[in-house]
Amino acid sequence: MATILSDLVNKIKEVQKGITRDESTIVLQYVKIGELLIQLKRVAKGDWESEVQKLGYEPRVARRYMALGRTWWAGTGLEESGVIEQLPPDLMKLEWLCRLSKDELCKGIPHWPCRKWGRSQVIDAVKHELKLIEKPKAARSGTLDRVTIDCERVIDRLVEALQDSTDEIADPLNRQRLWDELSSQFAKVENLLATNPGDGFPSAGSDETETAEARTEPVANQSAEVVDAA
């Protein structure tokens, strides 16, 4: 394990040394670093943050690189897309742009001067493409749309976290604890949705809120299914 960790650290250092002033090359190197940091997290586990700090990255910044490495940009995907020359060598801008599918990026990037635009302009363009632009608060349907989008993003992050924790969740006890916690949280949402809107929503700690234990069936098999699905 120590050898694998050392090899990954050395690979990342080699990519760092190879970063040039060529903006298109920089983007590809950022993606490669992201791929290697994902592998590093799986190997280093609890020591991951200290390892990335030794490499000169704050964990928050390292996660931005990893966001690039988790998308279709990884491998030769971005290189074969034909849009590298138009991408900015700005990690925060790239973190948003990589959320687009290949078709969405190839369609939008010719109309977006991303290298000249500020970060907020790039973020707004991506949000518009993904239909994440917030509607006026008075529009109730818009509020529901935002809740739906937020839920999808939370689930996406949960799946990514599970994929990065395969060793820990291989333990049946850890799977059970995770499932119990998720069941507890989802039970709160279920209780709110089941409440008559005319009566108002019960607070999370009120007697009207049924406990997760009372609503959750034994999940020895279900927990494994959730992990497998991730």
BELQUICOR-V81525 format. One record per pair of residues at least 4 apart in sequence whose C-alpha atoms are under 8 Angstrom apart, sorted by the first residue. I is the first residue (numbers start at 1). J is the second residue. Records with the same first field share a line. If there is no record, write none. Layout:
# BELQUICOR-V81525
I=J, J
This chain:
# BELQUICOR-V81525
1=5, 43
2=6
3=7
4=8, 43
5=9, 40, 43, 44
6=10
7=11
8=12, 36, 39, 40
9=13, 40, 55
10=14
11=15, 36
12=16, 33, 36, 37
13=17, 55
14=18
15=19, 29, 32, 33
16=29, 33
19=25, 26, 29
20=25, 26
21=25, 26
22=26
23=27, 85, 88, 89
24=28, 84, 85, 86, 87, 88, 89
25=29
26=30, 89
27=31, 84, 87, 88, 89
28=32, 78, 79
29=33
30=34, 65, 68, 91
31=35, 65, 66, 68, 69, 73, 74
32=36, 69, 74, 75
33=37, 65, 66, 69
34=38, 62, 63, 64, 65, 66, 67, 68, 69, 70
35=39, 65, 66, 68, 69, 70, 74
36=40
37=41, 52, 62, 65, 66
38=42, 66, 69, 164
39=43
40=44, 48
41=45, 48, 164
42=164, 165
44=48, 51
47=51
48=52
49=53, 58, 59
50=54
51=55
52=56, 57, 58, 59, 62
53=57, 58, 59
57=61, 62
58=62
59=63
60=64
61=65
62=66
63=67
64=68, 91, 92, 95
65=69, 91, 95
66=70
67=71, 95, 98
68=73, 74, 94, 95, 98
69=73, 74
70=74
71=98, 99
72=77, 78, 101, 102
73=77, 78, 79, 98
74=78
76=80
77=81
78=82, 83, 84
79=83, 84
81=102, 106
83=87, 106, 109
86=109, 110, 113, 114, 115
87=94, 109, 114, 115
88=93, 94, 114, 115
89=94, 115
90=94
91=95
92=96, 119
93=97, 119, 122, 123
94=98
95=99
96=100, 122, 123, 126
97=105, 122, 123, 126
99=126
100=104, 105, 126, 130
101=105
102=106
103=107
104=108, 129
105=109
106=110
108=112, 129
109=113, 114
112=117, 122, 125
113=117
114=118, 122
117=121, 122
118=122
119=123
120=124
121=125
122=126
123=127
124=128, 133
125=129
126=130
127=131, 132, 133
128=132, 133
132=146, 149
134=142, 146
135=139, 142, 143
136=142
137=142, 143
139=143
140=144
141=145
142=146
143=147
144=148
145=149
146=150
147=151
148=152
149=153
150=154
151=155
152=156
153=157
154=158
155=159
156=160
157=161
158=162
159=163, 230
160=164, 230
161=165
162=166, 169, 227, 230
163=230
165=169
166=170
167=171
168=174
169=174, 175, 227
170=174, 175
171=175
172=176, 224
173=177
174=178
175=179, 223, 224, 227
176=180, 219, 220, 223
177=181
178=182, 223
179=183, 219, 223
180=184
181=185
182=186
183=187, 212, 216
184=188, 211, 212, 213
185=189, 212
186=190
187=191, 210, 211, 212, 215
188=192, 204, 209, 212
189=193
190=194
191=195, 209, 210
192=201, 202
195=199, 200, 201, 202
196=200, 201
197=201
202=206, 208, 209
203=209
204=209
205=209
210=214, 215
211=215
212=216
213=217
219=223
220=224
221=225
222=226
223=227
224=228
225=229
226=230
